[in-house]
Amino acid sequence: MAERLFKATDDRGTGVSQTTSAEQWKELFEATELKAKEWKHDYLGPAHLLMAFIDDDPLTKLFLNDQGIEATEIRDMTMQIYFSPSGVAPAVPGQ
C-alpha cells in the first residue's frame, strides 16, 4: 500500500525515480530540520517543510514550473513573512 501512495505519475524525462523511497523521505525530513535550525527555530512547521521541498525535491520544482510558478517567488515570500519586522504577509500580485 505504501508503494502505491508514493508513486509519482511519471518522470517526464527528469530522470527522477517514479517511486519515492523511505530514504528519500528521510532526506526530505532532514532537510526540513536543517531549515528550522538555519532559522534558529526549535520546532518544525509547514514553512520549513515547504522550503525543504522547494530546495531539495526535483519533482516539486518540476510541478511549480509546470504551473508557471517560480520557486524563488515562493522562497522570497516565505522569508518575508517569517522575517519581516511586521510579520505581515506581502500582497500577492494580481489579487
KAJOKA-V435944 format. One record per pair of residues at least 4 apart in sequence whose C-alpha atoms are under 7 Angstrom apart, sorted by sequence separation. I is the first residue (numbers start at 1). J is the second residue. If there is no record, write none. Layout:
i->I j->J
i->I j->J
//
This chain:
i->1 j->5
i->2 j->6
i->3 j->7
i->11 j->15
i->20 j->24
i->21 j->25
i->22 j->26
i->23 j->27
i->24 j->28
i->25 j->29
i->26 j->30
i->27 j->31
i->28 j->32
i->29 j->33
i->30 j->34
i->31 j->35
i->32 j->36
i->33 j->37
i->34 j->38
i->35 j->39
i->36 j->40
i->37 j->41
i->44 j->48
i->45 j->49
i->46 j->50
i->47 j->51
i->48 j->52
i->49 j->53
i->50 j->54
i->51 j->55
i->52 j->56
i->53 j->57
i->57 j->61
i->58 j->62
i->59 j->63
i->60 j->64
i->61 j->65
i->62 j->66
i->63 j->67
i->64 j->68
i->65 j->69
i->70 j->74
i->71 j->75
i->72 j->76
i->73 j->77
i->74 j->78
i->75 j->79
i->76 j->80
i->77 j->81
i->78 j->82
i->79 j->83
i->80 j->84
i->83 j->87
i->11 j->16
i->36 j->41
i->64 j->69
i->65 j->70
i->82 j->87
i->11 j->17
i->36 j->42
i->54 j->60
i->64 j->70
i->81 j->87
i->11 j->18
i->36 j->43
i->53 j->60
i->54 j->61
i->64 j->71
i->81 j->88
i->10 j->18
i->36 j->44
i->81 j->89
i->8 j->18
i->61 j->71
i->7 j->18
i->8 j->19
i->33 j->44
i->7 j->19
i->36 j->48
i->6 j->19
i->7 j->20
i->35 j->48
i->77 j->90
i->6 j->20
i->32 j->48
i->32 j->49
i->35 j->52
i->54 j->71
i->32 j->52
i->31 j->52
i->28 j->52
i->51 j->75
//
